[in-house]
Amino acid sequence: MADVIFDSSMRQGDPSSINHQRKILRGVRTKRSHGRRAQRQEETTSVGVAESRSQEQVPVRADASAPSSQDSQEQQITTHPGDPTPRWNGAHRNVDEYSDVMRQEKSSSNPFASYSPKPINFRFATQHLDEHVILVLRKHALTQLPWILGSIVFAFLPILFSSVGLVDFLPGTYQFAALIIWYLLLTGFIIESFLSWFFNVNIITDERIIDVDFLSLIYRNISSAKTDNIEDVTAVTSGAIRSLFDFGTVFVQTAAQQREFDFRDVPHPARVTKLLNELILEEEREKIEGRIN
Amino acid sequence: MLLQFVLDTGSSMFAFPAIDQSSILISLFKFLFILTALCYSVFAVIVVRQIQIMKNTLITSFSPIIFFVGFAHLLVALFVLGLFFVLL
């Protein structure tokens, strides 16, 4: 039981998860202290009273094997020898057990990644307690090139203006003020563009897909659909640049209120499609095997 | 033409005090700069508010840093507004 592993799937920073981990740790410590106590008793008692020693150990073992809440929580996460990946013995299996795509991917800790499998330190507001984020998608970094290049060009434009003498009719203080306004507006543009990219994400969990649209500072839309509502998944990669850098749009038709989800310009659309198909299959398998909560 | 007539005090039959055309232009620029800085400060407040909302929607390791950047951006915007009031 000492080889209980806490990883990203337990959602670090989540108060409920932390409490959960504390409970498990408390359970492990209690067992260890019971074990040590039993060992001490074993050392102090003579060999001749082996029967009484074994009787003393019975309550300890009985405690350990009692179906307490700590134990039941502990049993949910187990590890296999040689495989550090924790296995969830409850309703949901670990994604690595049923997904070929995710088995080949390593956990990502980069918060700026466009394709972030099994992300570490990532949660979202409406995440359920037993829900695990499998994949986080953003627009491919190449799609952000226009505003980045535009910003660089705009950053150098005042030099051009001053060389031409465009604002020479203004006093020096006002020229300085104009320069500050220019760079302030440019900063605002950069911040707004970055936030639109950073917070515009598509999340795939083991239960549902979530589309967070942060198109501008005044428009925000969050929609989700359960995996078993997914009806059709299509990946579209069009154009030379998209084919070359392997990014495209994944269209997901659902039976939910929002009929279609589109993951625009996400990296590895074929992999995403395959993963979604694996999730649909797993969902159906859960239904058949009666592993639904 | 009308503006020129209005500003040209020499041609006026009324005895207005002399108004410098460039000072009106400067005042106009001053008004525009302060208005822009004011609007930008409002924009910076909206940015901070949106970051706060999105930080709670998507919890990542980078979210606190973004919030800090947004807050610093707001402070800079307010500083510029204050600077324009003093400088211009």
Interface residues (C-beta under 8 A of the other chain):
Chain A: G13 S109 P111 F112 I120 N121 F122 R123 F124 A125 L170 P171 T173 Y174 F176 A177 A178 I180 I181 L184 L185 T187 G188 I191 E192 L195 F198 F199 V201 V212 F214 L217 I218 R220 I222
Chain B: I26 F29 K30 F33 T36 A37 Y40 F43 A44 I46 V47 Q50 I51 I53 M54 N56 T57 L58 I59 T60 S61 F62 I66 V69 G70 H73 V76 A77 V80 L83 F84 L87 L88
